[in-house]
Amino acid sequence: MILIKEHFHHERKLITLCDSSLIGKTFEDNNLNIKITEEFYKGQKLNESILSNLKQGVMFNIVGEESIKIALKYKLITKKNIIKIKKIPHALVI
């Protein structure tokens, strides 16, 4: 299951997408690390129709295989946006 959550950062919308199975986990790889906290990532179950209505100017923080696949499908990110931390895909688009 994919979770979605909205945040506002400097008057801009930040959307997080996260595979629910990753909530509460931390991944470290060399100098990269990511902590998947409930506070930041745990939101509502994703309804895909929301993604087709997102406007430009929205920032994204996406983590997990399922979440990355859906973000690519809706062209929210490109493959060049994706990094891996301990084999977990992550994309940050500002």
HTML snippet that shows the backbone in 3Dmol.js (N, CA, C, O; Angstrom):
<script src="https://3Dmol.org/build/3Dmol-min.js"></script>
<div id="view" style="width:600px;height:400px;position:relative"></div>
<script>
const pdb = `
ATOM      1  N   MET A   1       0.844  -1.174   0.000  1.00  0.00           N
ATOM      2  CA  MET A   1       0.000   0.000   0.000  1.00  0.00           C
ATOM      3  C   MET A   1       0.894   1.245   0.000  1.00  0.00           C
ATOM      4  O   MET A   1       1.949   1.273   0.633  1.00  0.00           O
ATOM      5  N   ILE A   2       0.446   2.258  -0.720  1.00  0.00           N
ATOM      6  CA  ILE A   2       1.176   3.526  -0.796  1.00  0.00           C
ATOM      7  C   ILE A   2       0.436   4.566   0.034  1.00  0.00           C
ATOM      8  O   ILE A   2      -0.786   4.690  -0.042  1.00  0.00           O
ATOM      9  N   LEU A   3       1.200   5.308   0.827  1.00  0.00           N
ATOM     10  CA  LEU A   3       0.640   6.380   1.654  1.00  0.00           C
ATOM     11  C   LEU A   3       1.023   7.727   1.067  1.00  0.00           C
ATOM     12  O   LEU A   3       2.120   7.891   0.533  1.00  0.00           O
ATOM     13  N   ILE A   4       0.116   8.690   1.165  1.00  0.00           N
ATOM     14  CA  ILE A   4       0.369  10.050   0.685  1.00  0.00           C
ATOM     15  C   ILE A   4       0.090  11.026   1.821  1.00  0.00           C
ATOM     16  O   ILE A   4      -0.844  10.851   2.602  1.00  0.00           O
ATOM     17  N   LYS A   5       0.925  12.059   1.892  1.00  0.00           N
ATOM     18  CA  LYS A   5       0.746  13.078   2.918  1.00  0.00           C
ATOM     19  C   LYS A   5       1.185  14.428   2.365  1.00  0.00           C
ATOM     20  O   LYS A   5       2.168  14.517   1.630  1.00  0.00           O
ATOM     21  N   GLU A   6       0.447  15.477   2.724  1.00  0.00           N
ATOM     22  CA  GLU A   6       0.785  16.837   2.299  1.00  0.00           C
ATOM     23  C   GLU A   6       1.425  17.605   3.444  1.00  0.00           C
ATOM     24  O   GLU A   6       1.014  17.502   4.599  1.00  0.00           O
ATOM     25  N   HIS A   7       2.425  18.365   3.094  1.00  0.00           N
ATOM     26  CA  HIS A   7       3.079  19.287   4.021  1.00  0.00           C
ATOM     27  C   HIS A   7       3.187  20.624   3.294  1.00  0.00           C
ATOM     28  O   HIS A   7       3.084  20.683   2.068  1.00  0.00           O
ATOM     29  N   PHE A   8       3.393  21.680   4.046  1.00  0.00           N
ATOM     30  CA  PHE A   8       3.668  22.974   3.425  1.00  0.00           C
ATOM     31  C   PHE A   8       5.010  23.463   3.920  1.00  0.00           C
ATOM     32  O   PHE A   8       5.271  23.489   5.123  1.00  0.00           O
ATOM     33  N   HIS A   9       5.867  23.854   2.977  1.00  0.00           N
ATOM     34  CA  HIS A   9       7.231  24.282   3.283  1.00  0.00           C
ATOM     35  C   HIS A   9       7.481  25.585   2.537  1.00  0.00           C
ATOM     36  O   HIS A   9       7.477  25.611   1.307  1.00  0.00           O
ATOM     37  N   HIS A  10       7.699  26.662   3.278  1.00  0.00           N
ATOM     38  CA  HIS A  10       7.920  27.976   2.671  1.00  0.00           C
ATOM     39  C   HIS A  10       6.844  28.299   1.633  1.00  0.00           C
ATOM     40  O   HIS A  10       7.142  28.710   0.512  1.00  0.00           O
ATOM     41  N   GLU A  11       5.600  28.104   2.030  1.00  0.00           N
ATOM     42  CA  GLU A  11       4.424  28.401   1.204  1.00  0.00           C
ATOM     43  C   GLU A  11       4.320  27.548  -0.053  1.00  0.00           C
ATOM     44  O   GLU A  11       3.550  27.875  -0.956  1.00  0.00           O
ATOM     45  N   ARG A  12       5.076  26.471  -0.126  1.00  0.00           N
ATOM     46  CA  ARG A  12       4.967  25.529  -1.243  1.00  0.00           C
ATOM     47  C   ARG A  12       4.502  24.190  -0.703  1.00  0.00           C
ATOM     48  O   ARG A  12       4.815  23.809   0.425  1.00  0.00           O
ATOM     49  N   LYS A  13       3.756  23.492  -1.528  1.00  0.00           N
ATOM     50  CA  LYS A  13       3.241  22.180  -1.134  1.00  0.00           C
ATOM     51  C   LYS A  13       4.311  21.115  -1.336  1.00  0.00           C
ATOM     52  O   LYS A  13       4.957  21.058  -2.383  1.00  0.00           O
ATOM     53  N   LEU A  14       4.489  20.281  -0.333  1.00  0.00           N
ATOM     54  CA  LEU A  14       5.387  19.127  -0.387  1.00  0.00           C
ATOM     55  C   LEU A  14       4.521  17.888  -0.220  1.00  0.00           C
ATOM     56  O   LEU A  14       3.786  17.760   0.760  1.00  0.00           O
ATOM     57  N   ILE A  15       4.611  16.983  -1.175  1.00  0.00           N
ATOM     58  CA  ILE A  15       3.850  15.733  -1.135  1.00  0.00           C
ATOM     59  C   ILE A  15       4.822  14.591  -0.857  1.00  0.00           C
ATOM     60  O   ILE A  15       5.847  14.463  -1.527  1.00  0.00           O
ATOM     61  N   THR A  16       4.495  13.764   0.132  1.00  0.00           N
ATOM     62  CA  THR A  16       5.277  12.559   0.373  1.00  0.00           C
ATOM     63  C   THR A  16       4.474  11.356  -0.111  1.00  0.00           C
ATOM     64  O   THR A  16       3.266  11.266   0.108  1.00  0.00           O
ATOM     65  N   LEU A  17       5.162  10.448  -0.763  1.00  0.00           N
ATOM     66  CA  LEU A  17       4.618   9.142  -1.128  1.00  0.00           C
ATOM     67  C   LEU A  17       5.552   8.118  -0.516  1.00  0.00           C
ATOM     68  O   LEU A  17       6.773   8.243  -0.612  1.00  0.00           O
ATOM     69  N   CYS A  18       4.980   7.109   0.111  1.00  0.00           N
ATOM     70  CA  CYS A  18       5.812   6.133   0.815  1.00  0.00           C
ATOM     71  C   CYS A  18       5.135   4.767   0.829  1.00  0.00           C
ATOM     72  O   CYS A  18       3.930   4.665   1.058  1.00  0.00           O
ATOM     73  N   ASP A  19       5.914   3.724   0.584  1.00  0.00           N
ATOM     74  CA  ASP A  19       5.405   2.367   0.756  1.00  0.00           C
ATOM     75  C   ASP A  19       5.136   2.167   2.245  1.00  0.00           C
ATOM     76  O   ASP A  19       6.023   2.396   3.068  1.00  0.00           O
ATOM     77  N   SER A  20       3.944   1.750   2.596  1.00  0.00           N
ATOM     78  CA  SER A  20       3.570   1.632   4.009  1.00  0.00           C
ATOM     79  C   SER A  20       4.469   0.673   4.781  1.00  0.00           C
ATOM     80  O   SER A  20       4.653   0.840   5.987  1.00  0.00           O
ATOM     81  N   SER A  21       5.027  -0.319   4.112  1.00  0.00           N
ATOM     82  CA  SER A  21       5.893  -1.299   4.787  1.00  0.00           C
ATOM     83  C   SER A  21       7.208  -0.690   5.287  1.00  0.00           C
ATOM     84  O   SER A  21       7.921  -1.318   6.069  1.00  0.00           O
ATOM     85  N   LEU A  22       7.529   0.525   4.841  1.00  0.00           N
ATOM     86  CA  LEU A  22       8.791   1.160   5.233  1.00  0.00           C
ATOM     87  C   LEU A  22       8.662   2.076   6.457  1.00  0.00           C
ATOM     88  O   LEU A  22       9.671   2.506   7.015  1.00  0.00           O
ATOM     89  N   ILE A  23       7.434   2.374   6.871  1.00  0.00           N
ATOM     90  CA  ILE A  23       7.213   3.281   8.005  1.00  0.00           C
ATOM     91  C   ILE A  23       7.931   2.756   9.244  1.00  0.00           C
ATOM     92  O   ILE A  23       7.809   1.585   9.605  1.00  0.00           O
ATOM     93  N   GLY A  24       8.679   3.649   9.884  1.00  0.00           N
ATOM     94  CA  GLY A  24       9.387   3.309  11.111  1.00  0.00           C
ATOM     95  C   GLY A  24      10.787   2.759  10.901  1.00  0.00           C
ATOM     96  O   GLY A  24      11.486   2.462  11.870  1.00  0.00           O
ATOM     97  N   LYS A  25      11.205   2.621   9.659  1.00  0.00           N
ATOM     98  CA  LYS A  25      12.523   2.053   9.376  1.00  0.00           C
ATOM     99  C   LYS A  25      13.535   3.147   9.034  1.00  0.00           C
ATOM    100  O   LYS A  25      13.170   4.245   8.612  1.00  0.00           O
ATOM    101  N   THR A  26      14.802   2.822   9.224  1.00  0.00           N
ATOM    102  CA  THR A  26      15.908   3.715   8.872  1.00  0.00           C
ATOM    103  C   THR A  26      16.858   2.950   7.966  1.00  0.00           C
ATOM    104  O   THR A  26      17.151   1.778   8.203  1.00  0.00           O
ATOM    105  N   PHE A  27      17.337   3.627   6.924  1.00  0.00           N
ATOM    106  CA  PHE A  27      18.261   3.016   5.979  1.00  0.00           C
ATOM    107  C   PHE A  27      19.501   3.889   5.866  1.00  0.00           C
ATOM    108  O   PHE A  27      19.404   5.104   5.697  1.00  0.00           O
ATOM    109  N   GLU A  28      20.671   3.257   5.962  1.00  0.00           N
ATOM    110  CA  GLU A  28      21.939   3.970   5.863  1.00  0.00           C
ATOM    111  C   GLU A  28      22.834   3.247   4.870  1.00  0.00           C
ATOM    112  O   GLU A  28      22.895   2.018   4.840  1.00  0.00           O
ATOM    113  N   ASP A  29      23.528   4.038   4.059  1.00  0.00           N
ATOM    114  CA  ASP A  29      24.439   3.487   3.072  1.00  0.00           C
ATOM    115  C   ASP A  29      25.537   4.519   2.837  1.00  0.00           C
ATOM    116  O   ASP A  29      25.295   5.559   2.225  1.00  0.00           O
ATOM    117  N   ASN A  30      26.728   4.236   3.318  1.00  0.00           N
ATOM    118  CA  ASN A  30      27.841   5.182   3.257  1.00  0.00           C
ATOM    119  C   ASN A  30      27.431   6.499   3.911  1.00  0.00           C
ATOM    120  O   ASN A  30      27.113   6.521   5.100  1.00  0.00           O
ATOM    121  N   ASN A  31      27.433   7.590   3.157  1.00  0.00           N
ATOM    122  CA  ASN A  31      27.091   8.881   3.761  1.00  0.00           C
ATOM    123  C   ASN A  31      25.623   9.252   3.546  1.00  0.00           C
ATOM    124  O   ASN A  31      25.224  10.371   3.871  1.00  0.00           O
ATOM    125  N   LEU A  32      24.815   8.343   3.008  1.00  0.00           N
ATOM    126  CA  LEU A  32      23.390   8.595   2.798  1.00  0.00           C
ATOM    127  C   LEU A  32      22.572   7.864   3.847  1.00  0.00           C
ATOM    128  O   LEU A  32      22.868   6.722   4.199  1.00  0.00           O
ATOM    129  N   ASN A  33      21.536   8.534   4.344  1.00  0.00           N
ATOM    130  CA  ASN A  33      20.612   7.854   5.252  1.00  0.00           C
ATOM    131  C   ASN A  33      19.237   8.478   5.137  1.00  0.00           C
ATOM    132  O   ASN A  33      19.088   9.648   4.785  1.00  0.00           O
ATOM    133  N   ILE A  34      18.241   7.672   5.441  1.00  0.00           N
ATOM    134  CA  ILE A  34      16.864   8.153   5.445  1.00  0.00           C
ATOM    135  C   ILE A  34      16.110   7.451   6.564  1.00  0.00           C
ATOM    136  O   ILE A  34      16.208   6.236   6.736  1.00  0.00           O
ATOM    137  N   LYS A  35      15.365   8.232   7.312  1.00  0.00           N
ATOM    138  CA  LYS A  35      14.548   7.714   8.397  1.00  0.00           C
ATOM    139  C   LYS A  35      13.094   7.922   7.996  1.00  0.00           C
ATOM    140  O   LYS A  35      12.663   9.055   7.780  1.00  0.00           O
ATOM    141  N   ILE A  36      12.346   6.848   7.895  1.00  0.00           N
ATOM    142  CA  ILE A  36      10.957   6.888   7.437  1.00  0.00           C
ATOM    143  C   ILE A  36      10.047   7.004   8.663  1.00  0.00           C
ATOM    144  O   ILE A  36       9.543   6.005   9.178  1.00  0.00           O
ATOM    145  N   THR A  37       9.851   8.229   9.112  1.00  0.00           N
ATOM    146  CA  THR A  37       9.069   8.448  10.333  1.00  0.00           C
ATOM    147  C   THR A  37       7.572   8.509  10.044  1.00  0.00           C
ATOM    148  O   THR A  37       7.151   8.921   8.964  1.00  0.00           O
ATOM    149  N   GLU A  38       6.780   8.093  11.027  1.00  0.00           N
ATOM    150  CA  GLU A  38       5.325   8.202  10.923  1.00  0.00           C
ATOM    151  C   GLU A  38       4.916   9.658  10.774  1.00  0.00           C
ATOM    152  O   GLU A  38       4.039   9.990   9.976  1.00  0.00           O
ATOM    153  N   GLU A  39       5.553  10.515  11.541  1.00  0.00           N
ATOM    154  CA  GLU A  39       5.196  11.932  11.540  1.00  0.00           C
ATOM    155  C   GLU A  39       5.301  12.560  10.144  1.00  0.00           C
ATOM    156  O   GLU A  39       4.457  13.370   9.763  1.00  0.00           O
ATOM    157  N   PHE A  40       6.314  12.193   9.400  1.00  0.00           N
ATOM    158  CA  PHE A  40       6.534  12.820   8.102  1.00  0.00           C
ATOM    159  C   PHE A  40       5.872  12.063   6.944  1.00  0.00           C
ATOM    160  O   PHE A  40       5.367  12.686   6.011  1.00  0.00           O
ATOM    161  N   TYR A  41       5.871  10.741   6.995  1.00  0.00           N
ATOM    162  CA  TYR A  41       5.427   9.949   5.850  1.00  0.00           C
ATOM    163  C   TYR A  41       4.063   9.284   6.003  1.00  0.00           C
ATOM    164  O   TYR A  41       3.425   8.980   4.994  1.00  0.00           O
ATOM    165  N   LYS A  42       3.598   9.050   7.215  1.00  0.00           N
ATOM    166  CA  LYS A  42       2.353   8.290   7.369  1.00  0.00           C
ATOM    167  C   LYS A  42       1.146   9.196   7.145  1.00  0.00           C
ATOM    168  O   LYS A  42       0.826  10.062   7.959  1.00  0.00           O
ATOM    169  N   GLY A  43       0.495   8.962   6.017  1.00  0.00           N
ATOM    170  CA  GLY A  43      -0.686   9.740   5.668  1.00  0.00           C
ATOM    171  C   GLY A  43      -1.823   8.813   5.303  1.00  0.00           C
ATOM    172  O   GLY A  43      -1.999   7.750   5.898  1.00  0.00           O
ATOM    173  N   GLN A  44      -2.587   9.232   4.320  1.00  0.00           N
ATOM    174  CA  GLN A  44      -3.731   8.458   3.860  1.00  0.00           C
ATOM    175  C   GLN A  44      -3.313   7.455   2.795  1.00  0.00           C
ATOM    176  O   GLN A  44      -2.273   7.604   2.153  1.00  0.00           O
ATOM    177  N   LYS A  45      -4.134   6.441   2.622  1.00  0.00           N
ATOM    178  CA  LYS A  45      -3.928   5.497   1.526  1.00  0.00           C
ATOM    179  C   LYS A  45      -4.087   6.260   0.217  1.00  0.00           C
ATOM    180  O   LYS A  45      -5.030   7.035   0.052  1.00  0.00           O
ATOM    181  N   LEU A  46      -3.175   6.041  -0.699  1.00  0.00           N
ATOM    182  CA  LEU A  46      -3.172   6.765  -1.967  1.00  0.00           C
ATOM    183  C   LEU A  46      -4.348   6.381  -2.850  1.00  0.00           C
ATOM    184  O   LEU A  46      -4.617   5.200  -3.066  1.00  0.00           O
ATOM    185  N   ASN A  47      -5.045   7.392  -3.359  1.00  0.00           N
ATOM    186  CA  ASN A  47      -6.037   7.241  -4.411  1.00  0.00           C
ATOM    187  C   ASN A  47      -5.357   7.824  -5.644  1.00  0.00           C
ATOM    188  O   ASN A  47      -5.064   9.019  -5.673  1.00  0.00           O
ATOM    189  N   GLU A  48      -5.103   7.010  -6.659  1.00  0.00           N
ATOM    190  CA  GLU A  48      -4.316   7.439  -7.822  1.00  0.00           C
ATOM    191  C   GLU A  48      -4.874   8.672  -8.519  1.00  0.00           C
ATOM    192  O   GLU A  48      -4.113   9.414  -9.139  1.00  0.00           O
ATOM    193  N   SER A  49      -6.169   8.910  -8.438  1.00  0.00           N
ATOM    194  CA  SER A  49      -6.749  10.066  -9.136  1.00  0.00           C
ATOM    195  C   SER A  49      -6.184  11.380  -8.609  1.00  0.00           C
ATOM    196  O   SER A  49      -6.173  12.381  -9.324  1.00  0.00           O
ATOM    197  N   ILE A  50      -5.717  11.382  -7.368  1.00  0.00           N
ATOM    198  CA  ILE A  50      -5.096  12.585  -6.789  1.00  0.00           C
ATOM    199  C   ILE A  50      -3.852  12.975  -7.588  1.00  0.00           C
ATOM    200  O   ILE A  50      -3.603  14.160  -7.811  1.00  0.00           O
ATOM    201  N   LEU A  51      -3.076  11.989  -8.015  1.00  0.00           N
ATOM    202  CA  LEU A  51      -1.816  12.253  -8.706  1.00  0.00           C
ATOM    203  C   LEU A  51      -2.017  12.927 -10.055  1.00  0.00           C
ATOM    204  O   LEU A  51      -1.198  13.750 -10.464  1.00  0.00           O
ATOM    205  N   SER A  52      -3.086  12.591 -10.741  1.00  0.00           N
ATOM    206  CA  SER A  52      -3.314  13.195 -12.054  1.00  0.00           C
ATOM    207  C   SER A  52      -3.714  14.657 -11.944  1.00  0.00           C
ATOM    208  O   SER A  52      -3.674  15.384 -12.936  1.00  0.00           O
ATOM    209  N   ASN A  53      -4.102  15.100 -10.742  1.00  0.00           N
ATOM    210  CA  ASN A  53      -4.531  16.484 -10.539  1.00  0.00           C
ATOM    211  C   ASN A  53      -3.470  17.373  -9.902  1.00  0.00           C
ATOM    212  O   ASN A  53      -3.725  18.552  -9.655  1.00  0.00           O
ATOM    213  N   LEU A  54      -2.292  16.835  -9.636  1.00  0.00           N
ATOM    214  CA  LEU A  54      -1.257  17.646  -9.000  1.00  0.00           C
ATOM    215  C   LEU A  54      -0.710  18.672  -9.983  1.00  0.00           C
ATOM    216  O   LEU A  54      -0.501  18.382 -11.161  1.00  0.00           O
ATOM    217  N   LYS A  55      -0.486  19.872  -9.473  1.00  0.00           N
ATOM    218  CA  LYS A  55      -0.013  20.973 -10.303  1.00  0.00           C
ATOM    219  C   LYS A  55       1.499  21.082 -10.234  1.00  0.00           C
ATOM    220  O   LYS A  55       2.137  20.556  -9.323  1.00  0.00           O
ATOM    221  N   GLN A  56       2.058  21.774 -11.214  1.00  0.00           N
ATOM    222  CA  GLN A  56       3.482  22.053 -11.173  1.00  0.00           C
ATOM    223  C   GLN A  56       3.763  22.954  -9.983  1.00  0.00           C
ATOM    224  O   GLN A  56       2.867  23.634  -9.482  1.00  0.00           O
ATOM    225  N   GLY A  57       4.996  22.954  -9.539  1.00  0.00           N
ATOM    226  CA  GLY A  57       5.357  23.765  -8.385  1.00  0.00           C
ATOM    227  C   GLY A  57       5.241  23.007  -7.080  1.00  0.00           C
ATOM    228  O   GLY A  57       5.538  23.535  -6.008  1.00  0.00           O
ATOM    229  N   VAL A  58       4.800  21.751  -7.184  1.00  0.00           N
ATOM    230  CA  VAL A  58       4.698  20.900  -6.009  1.00  0.00           C
ATOM    231  C   VAL A  58       6.024  20.174  -5.828  1.00  0.00           C
ATOM    232  O   VAL A  58       6.614  19.708  -6.802  1.00  0.00           O
ATOM    233  N   MET A  59       6.493  20.077  -4.593  1.00  0.00           N
ATOM    234  CA  MET A  59       7.720  19.340  -4.286  1.00  0.00           C
ATOM    235  C   MET A  59       7.331  17.912  -3.898  1.00  0.00           C
ATOM    236  O   MET A  59       6.254  17.685  -3.347  1.00  0.00           O
ATOM    237  N   PHE A  60       8.211  16.955  -4.188  1.00  0.00           N
ATOM    238  CA  PHE A  60       7.930  15.556  -3.884  1.00  0.00           C
ATOM    239  C   PHE A  60       9.075  14.923  -3.115  1.00  0.00           C
ATOM    240  O   PHE A  60      10.248  15.183  -3.384  1.00  0.00           O
ATOM    241  N   ASN A  61       8.708  14.082  -2.147  1.00  0.00           N
ATOM    242  CA  ASN A  61       9.645  13.240  -1.424  1.00  0.00           C
ATOM    243  C   ASN A  61       9.027  11.845  -1.481  1.00  0.00           C
ATOM    244  O   ASN A  61       8.005  11.584  -0.848  1.00  0.00           O
ATOM    245  N   ILE A  62       9.659  10.950  -2.249  1.00  0.00           N
ATOM    246  CA  ILE A  62       9.063   9.654  -2.555  1.00  0.00           C
ATOM    247  C   ILE A  62      10.039   8.557  -2.174  1.00  0.00           C
ATOM    248  O   ILE A  62      11.225   8.627  -2.494  1.00  0.00           O
ATOM    249  N   VAL A  63       9.527   7.536  -1.482  1.00  0.00           N
ATOM    250  CA  VAL A  63      10.401   6.451  -1.042  1.00  0.00           C
ATOM    251  C   VAL A  63       9.674   5.108  -1.153  1.00  0.00           C
ATOM    252  O   VAL A  63       8.516   4.965  -0.760  1.00  0.00           O
ATOM    253  N   GLY A  64      10.407   4.124  -1.708  1.00  0.00           N
ATOM    254  CA  GLY A  64       9.879   2.768  -1.824  1.00  0.00           C
ATOM    255  C   GLY A  64       9.587   2.375  -3.262  1.00  0.00           C
ATOM    256  O   GLY A  64       9.283   3.226  -4.097  1.00  0.00           O
ATOM    257  N   GLU A  65       9.682   1.086  -3.546  1.00  0.00           N
ATOM    258  CA  GLU A  65       9.501   0.552  -4.898  1.00  0.00           C
ATOM    259  C   GLU A  65       8.136   0.909  -5.482  1.00  0.00           C
ATOM    260  O   GLU A  65       8.054   1.429  -6.595  1.00  0.00           O
ATOM    261  N   GLU A  66       7.068   0.632  -4.739  1.00  0.00           N
ATOM    262  CA  GLU A  66       5.715   0.896  -5.242  1.00  0.00           C
ATOM    263  C   GLU A  66       5.497   2.384  -5.489  1.00  0.00           C
ATOM    264  O   GLU A  66       4.933   2.775  -6.511  1.00  0.00           O
ATOM    265  N   SER A  67       5.942   3.201  -4.558  1.00  0.00           N
ATOM    266  CA  SER A  67       5.747   4.647  -4.658  1.00  0.00           C
ATOM    267  C   SER A  67       6.515   5.228  -5.840  1.00  0.00           C
ATOM    268  O   SER A  67       6.008   6.100  -6.545  1.00  0.00           O
ATOM    269  N   ILE A  68       7.724   4.750  -6.054  1.00  0.00           N
ATOM    270  CA  ILE A  68       8.524   5.219  -7.186  1.00  0.00           C
ATOM    271  C   ILE A  68       7.854   4.826  -8.499  1.00  0.00           C
ATOM    272  O   ILE A  68       7.789   5.633  -9.426  1.00  0.00           O
ATOM    273  N   LYS A  69       7.354   3.591  -8.585  1.00  0.00           N
ATOM    274  CA  LYS A  69       6.697   3.137  -9.812  1.00  0.00           C
ATOM    275  C   LYS A  69       5.496   4.016 -10.158  1.00  0.00           C
ATOM    276  O   LYS A  69       5.313   4.388 -11.317  1.00  0.00           O
ATOM    277  N   ILE A  70       4.689   4.346  -9.173  1.00  0.00           N
ATOM    278  CA  ILE A  70       3.499   5.164  -9.431  1.00  0.00           C
ATOM    279  C   ILE A  70       3.897   6.592  -9.795  1.00  0.00           C
ATOM    280  O   ILE A  70       3.254   7.219 -10.637  1.00  0.00           O
ATOM    281  N   ALA A  71       4.950   7.108  -9.167  1.00  0.00           N
ATOM    282  CA  ALA A  71       5.423   8.459  -9.484  1.00  0.00           C
ATOM    283  C   ALA A  71       5.956   8.523 -10.914  1.00  0.00           C
ATOM    284  O   ALA A  71       5.757   9.524 -11.602  1.00  0.00           O
ATOM    285  N   LEU A  72       6.626   7.473 -11.363  1.00  0.00           N
ATOM    286  CA  LEU A  72       7.091   7.416 -12.750  1.00  0.00           C
ATOM    287  C   LEU A  72       5.900   7.323 -13.709  1.00  0.00           C
ATOM    288  O   LEU A  72       5.886   7.974 -14.753  1.00  0.00           O
ATOM    289  N   LYS A  73       4.918   6.521 -13.353  1.00  0.00           N
ATOM    290  CA  LYS A  73       3.729   6.356 -14.183  1.00  0.00           C
ATOM    291  C   LYS A  73       3.035   7.698 -14.441  1.00  0.00           C
ATOM    292  O   LYS A  73       2.604   7.975 -15.560  1.00  0.00           O
ATOM    293  N   TYR A  74       2.933   8.524 -13.399  1.00  0.00           N
ATOM    294  CA  TYR A  74       2.259   9.820 -13.517  1.00  0.00           C
ATOM    295  C   TYR A  74       3.221  10.955 -13.875  1.00  0.00           C
ATOM    296  O   TYR A  74       2.845  12.127 -13.862  1.00  0.00           O
ATOM    297  N   LYS A  75       4.461  10.595 -14.192  1.00  0.00           N
ATOM    298  CA  LYS A  75       5.479  11.551 -14.612  1.00  0.00           C
ATOM    299  C   LYS A  75       5.725  12.663 -13.586  1.00  0.00           C
ATOM    300  O   LYS A  75       5.971  13.817 -13.937  1.00  0.00           O
ATOM    301  N   LEU A  76       5.651  12.279 -12.312  1.00  0.00           N
ATOM    302  CA  LEU A  76       5.980  13.208 -11.229  1.00  0.00           C
ATOM    303  C   LEU A  76       7.489  13.312 -11.076  1.00  0.00           C
ATOM    304  O   LEU A  76       8.012  14.323 -10.608  1.00  0.00           O
ATOM    305  N   ILE A  77       8.183  12.248 -11.481  1.00  0.00           N
ATOM    306  CA  ILE A  77       9.637  12.182 -11.418  1.00  0.00           C
ATOM    307  C   ILE A  77      10.143  11.530 -12.704  1.00  0.00           C
ATOM    308  O   ILE A  77       9.368  10.980 -13.486  1.00  0.00           O
ATOM    309  N   THR A  78      11.452  11.603 -12.905  1.00  0.00           N
ATOM    310  CA  THR A  78      12.099  10.854 -13.974  1.00  0.00           C
ATOM    311  C   THR A  78      13.108   9.909 -13.333  1.00  0.00           C
ATOM    312  O   THR A  78      13.417  10.035 -12.148  1.00  0.00           O
ATOM    313  N   LYS A  79      13.606   8.990 -14.096  1.00  0.00           N
ATOM    314  CA  LYS A  79      14.571   8.031 -13.546  1.00  0.00           C
ATOM    315  C   LYS A  79      15.816   8.724 -13.006  1.00  0.00           C
ATOM    316  O   LYS A  79      16.456   8.209 -12.090  1.00  0.00           O
ATOM    317  N   LYS A  80      16.173   9.896 -13.564  1.00  0.00           N
ATOM    318  CA  LYS A  80      17.372  10.595 -13.088  1.00  0.00           C
ATOM    319  C   LYS A  80      17.176  11.167 -11.672  1.00  0.00           C
ATOM    320  O   LYS A  80      18.156  11.512 -11.012  1.00  0.00           O
ATOM    321  N   ASN A  81      15.923  11.270 -11.199  1.00  0.00           N
ATOM    322  CA  ASN A  81      15.636  11.765  -9.852  1.00  0.00           C
ATOM    323  C   ASN A  81      15.850  10.703  -8.776  1.00  0.00           C
ATOM    324  O   ASN A  81      15.868  11.025  -7.587  1.00  0.00           O
ATOM    325  N   ILE A  82      16.012   9.452  -9.176  1.00  0.00           N
ATOM    326  CA  ILE A  82      16.010   8.339  -8.220  1.00  0.00           C
ATOM    327  C   ILE A  82      17.427   7.989  -7.760  1.00  0.00           C
ATOM    328  O   ILE A  82      18.348   7.838  -8.562  1.00  0.00           O
ATOM    329  N   ILE A  83      17.563   7.867  -6.447  1.00  0.00           N
ATOM    330  CA  ILE A  83      18.784   7.321  -5.854  1.00  0.00           C
ATOM    331  C   ILE A  83      18.372   6.091  -5.051  1.00  0.00           C
ATOM    332  O   ILE A  83      17.184   5.857  -4.829  1.00  0.00           O
ATOM    333  N   LYS A  84      19.345   5.315  -4.624  1.00  0.00           N
ATOM    334  CA  LYS A  84      19.041   4.155  -3.778  1.00  0.00           C
ATOM    335  C   LYS A  84      19.866   4.247  -2.510  1.00  0.00           C
ATOM    336  O   LYS A  84      21.062   4.539  -2.537  1.00  0.00           O
ATOM    337  N   ILE A  85      19.199   3.992  -1.411  1.00  0.00           N
ATOM    338  CA  ILE A  85      19.842   3.927  -0.102  1.00  0.00           C
ATOM    339  C   ILE A  85      19.548   2.535   0.436  1.00  0.00           C
ATOM    340  O   ILE A  85      18.400   2.221   0.749  1.00  0.00           O
ATOM    341  N   LYS A  86      20.563   1.709   0.544  1.00  0.00           N
ATOM    342  CA  LYS A  86      20.406   0.298   0.941  1.00  0.00           C
ATOM    343  C   LYS A  86      19.360  -0.400   0.076  1.00  0.00           C
ATOM    344  O   LYS A  86      18.513  -1.133   0.586  1.00  0.00           O
ATOM    345  N   LYS A  87      19.423  -0.173  -1.218  1.00  0.00           N
ATOM    346  CA  LYS A  87      18.534  -0.773  -2.225  1.00  0.00           C
ATOM    347  C   LYS A  87      17.108  -0.244  -2.176  1.00  0.00           C
ATOM    348  O   LYS A  87      16.245  -0.747  -2.896  1.00  0.00           O
ATOM    349  N   ILE A  88      16.839   0.761  -1.342  1.00  0.00           N
ATOM    350  CA  ILE A  88      15.516   1.366  -1.262  1.00  0.00           C
ATOM    351  C   ILE A  88      15.518   2.605  -2.166  1.00  0.00           C
ATOM    352  O   ILE A  88      16.301   3.527  -1.936  1.00  0.00           O
ATOM    353  N   PRO A  89      14.651   2.643  -3.195  1.00  0.00           N
ATOM    354  CA  PRO A  89      14.637   3.809  -4.073  1.00  0.00           C
ATOM    355  C   PRO A  89      14.025   5.030  -3.381  1.00  0.00           C
ATOM    356  O   PRO A  89      13.063   4.925  -2.620  1.00  0.00           O
ATOM    357  N   HIS A  90      14.612   6.179  -3.670  1.00  0.00           N
ATOM    358  CA  HIS A  90      14.179   7.450  -3.077  1.00  0.00           C
ATOM    359  C   HIS A  90      14.319   8.547  -4.124  1.00  0.00           C
ATOM    360  O   HIS A  90      15.305   8.595  -4.860  1.00  0.00           O
ATOM    361  N   ALA A  91      13.331   9.422  -4.181  1.00  0.00           N
ATOM    362  CA  ALA A  91      13.396  10.553  -5.097  1.00  0.00           C
ATOM    363  C   ALA A  91      12.948  11.805  -4.358  1.00  0.00           C
ATOM    364  O   ALA A  91      11.973  11.791  -3.606  1.00  0.00           O
ATOM    365  N   LEU A  92      13.675  12.877  -4.586  1.00  0.00           N
ATOM    366  CA  LEU A  92      13.351  14.183  -4.005  1.00  0.00           C
ATOM    367  C   LEU A  92      13.353  15.176  -5.141  1.00  0.00           C
ATOM    368  O   LEU A  92      14.364  15.367  -5.816  1.00  0.00           O
ATOM    369  N   VAL A  93      12.202  15.812  -5.349  1.00  0.00           N
ATOM    370  CA  VAL A  93      12.072  16.789  -6.426  1.00  0.00           C
ATOM    371  C   VAL A  93      11.598  18.102  -5.815  1.00  0.00           C
ATOM    372  O   VAL A  93      10.543  18.177  -5.185  1.00  0.00           O
ATOM    373  N   ILE A  94      12.414  19.131  -6.023  1.00  0.00           N
ATOM    374  CA  ILE A  94      12.083  20.445  -5.454  1.00  0.00           C
ATOM    375  C   ILE A  94      11.790  21.411  -6.588  1.00  0.00           C
ATOM    376  O   ILE A  94      11.488  22.579  -6.342  1.00  0.00           O
TER     377      ILE A  94
END
`;
const viewer = $3Dmol.createViewer("view");
viewer.addModel(pdb, "pdb");
viewer.setStyle({}, {cartoon: {color: "spectrum"}});
viewer.zoomTo();
viewer.render();
</script>
